[in-house]
């Protein structure tokens, strides 16, 4: 189990919130800020995702753009937590897709998953998600889908990989609270790690997703209810500081290193 001391970051790595353009970005202690769908960090994280997903057989070269990026439609309108090193190279990313208040189950990516298309399991999935959507509206919370969690070989089994997810909890709390859902692969223990940090598996089976060539599990989460063992580390992101830090790492290095 990671202690708070081991989850306060590395001198050689930095977390960055990459936000859509024209969005008010909440303060997270020790986290830099970048904005805009055309920001070079977005290109860099898409290249990292392409490289890792190719290695793992999740995608094939035909799934990538001509310049070697793995692009998904939600990327440009979503928030991202990005982990970079001291040279600016991207080593990890996770997507935080914030939905409008009137979103319905049919609008979510999970509705188009194999589980969401299954005649047997779609009703149970739809009912579970619809209850969460109703709760979010009742308590005026955001509803989000978290996904595309990718880390480089150097970050696997590291505290930085965990900090990225804890920063997602902190971001949700800083934006007024959020309920959400994630589809996570069981490879590299992604789903078990999310469960350990506070994600709750729905009462549904794991399933094979041919798009990702992986076994997946659906988990829900509440930004106000992480695993209590990690609460101090999440709250450390929320310590008030007087100065915001823009992202100032060498972007050209990040793009080249992620290619």
N, C-alpha and C positions, 0 to 999 in steps of 0.2 A: 504494500500500500504506500502511495506517495504521501509524504508529509507536505505541509504548507511550504516549508523551506525549499523543498525540491520542486515546487510548482510555481516559484516566483520568477522563472525565466532564466535565460542564459545570457551572459555578456556577449556571446557570439551570435545570438539570434534575436529577432524582433517580431512581435505580432503586429499586424496591421489590419485595421478595419477598412475594407474597400467598399464604399457606399455608392449607390446610384447617384446620378447627378441631381442637384437641387434638393438634397435631403439634409435635414438637420441631424448631425451625427452626435450621439451622446458621448460624454467623456468616459473613457475606460482607463484607469491608471496603468501606465506603462505600455499603452497601446497607441501606435501612430495611426494617422488617418490619411486616406486617399479617397478621391471621389471621381466619378465619371465612368460611363460605360466604355469609353475609349481609352481609359487609363492603361499604360503599358503593363501594369501588374496583372490586369485581366488576361492579356495575351500570354504573359509568363506563366500564370497558373494553368491556363488551358494547355500550354505545352508540357508542363509537368504532368498534368492529368493524362495527356496523350501518351507520354513515355511510360508511365507506370501502368496504365491500362493495356498498352500493347504488350508489355512484359508479362502481364498476368493473363493475357488472352481474353480480356474483357471487351476489347475492340479489335478490329482488323484495320490495316492501312486505309481501306476504302472508306472507313468511318471518319477519317480525319480530313481537315481542310488541306488544300495544296501546300500551305506553309507549315503543316505538321501540328495543328492544334485540334484538341477535342472540344468542340463547341456544342453547348446545349442551349435551347431556346430561353431557358430561365436565367442564364448567366448574366445577360446585360441588364436585367431589371432587378436582380437580387443583390443582397449584401453578401460579402465574403469575409471570412477570417483567414488571413494569409500569414504564413510563417516564412520569414526571410533570414538569411545569414548576414554576416557583417559586410559581405561584398554586394549584397542586394539580390543574390540568387534565391529563388523561391523553392522551399523545401516542403511545404504543406499548404493545404487549403481545405476549407469546408464552406458550403453554400448555405445561406440563410434566406429563404424565399418568403418574403412577407406578403400575405394575401389581403385583399380588401375585406371589409367587414361583412359584405354580402356574399362571400365566397360559398359555394355549395360543393358537396362531395364530388359531383361530376366534373368540377373545374380543377380538381387536384390531380397531381401526377400519380398519386397512389391509386386513383380510380382506374388508371390505365395500366396498372400492373397486372401480371397474370392472376394474382389473387382477386383483384378488382374486376377482372373479366370472367372469373370462374362462376358458373351457374350455382355451384354449391356454396362458395364462400363469399361471393359479392354481397349478399344481403347482410351477413354478419359484419363484414368490414364496413359497409355503408352505415349500418346502424351505430357501430362504435364511433366512427368518425363524426357522424351527424350529432351524436350526443356531445362530443367535444366541441364542435362548432357552436352548438347552442349554449354551452357553458361559457365559451369565450365571449359570445355576444352578451350574455346575461351579466357577466362581470367586466365587460368592456376591456377585454384582453385581445391582443393580436393573435392571429392564427398563422402558423408558419410551417413550412416543410423544410427540413434540414437534410442535406445530402451531399453527394459528390465529395466525400471526405477522403482525401488522398494525401499520403505522406511519402517522402523519399525514403530510400533505404536507410539513410543516416538517422531518420527520426523514428523509425519503427521501434516500438517498445521503449520509447523515451518519454520523459515528462513533458516535452514540448508537444508531442502528439496529444497528450491528455489536456494540456493547457488550452489547446485550440478549442476543444469541446467545452471546457469550463468557460472560455471566453464567450461562447455562444450563449450559455446560461446568463452570463453577466450582461451581454448585449440585450437579451430579452428583458431582463430585470430593469436595465437602464432606460429602456424604451416604454416602460409602464407595465410590463408583464406580458407573458405569452404562453399559450398552449400550442403544442405542435406535434408533428409526426415525422418519423424518419423511416426509410427503408434501408437497411444496412446488410451488407454481406456478412456471412459467417466466416469468410476467409480472413486471415490475419487477426481473428478475434474481434473484428470491428463491432459486430452486434453485441457480443458479451461485454466489451469495454463500455459501450453506450449504456448497457443495462447496469453495469457496476456504478456508473456515474449518476444514474438516476432515471434513465429511460425505462419505461414499463412495457414489456411485450404485451401486445393484444392477445386475447384468447383465441388465437388463430394459428394455423400451422406455418412452419417455414415453407418456402416455395422456391422452385427453380425459375429464374428469369432468363430466358434465352437472349435477351438484349445484352445482358451483362455476363452471360455464361457463368452464373454463380447462384448459390443458394442464399436466399434473402429472408430476413425477418422484419416484421413491422413493429415499431416501438412508438409509444406516445411519451411526451414529456411535458412538464410544467416548470417554467423558469423559477417559480417560487418554491419548488419542491425537489431540489437535487438530492442526491445522497448526502446526508448530513456530514459524512466524513470529509466531504469536499467543500463544505459551506464556507469555511474560512478562506480557502483559496479563491473561491468565486467572489467573496466580499472584498478581497484584496484588490480586485479590479475596480472597485467602486470607492476607494479612498479618495476624498476630494483633493484635487490639486489645482493650483491657480493657472497653469499654462497648458495649452493644447500643443501637441507635437505633430506637425505634418510629416508625411513620409518623405524623407530626404535621401534615401539610399540611392546609389547609382543605378538608374533604371536600365541603361543599356547593358550593364553587367547582368542584371536580373534576366533580361530577355535572352542574352547569349547563353547564360548558364543553364537556362531552362529549355533551350532548344534541343 
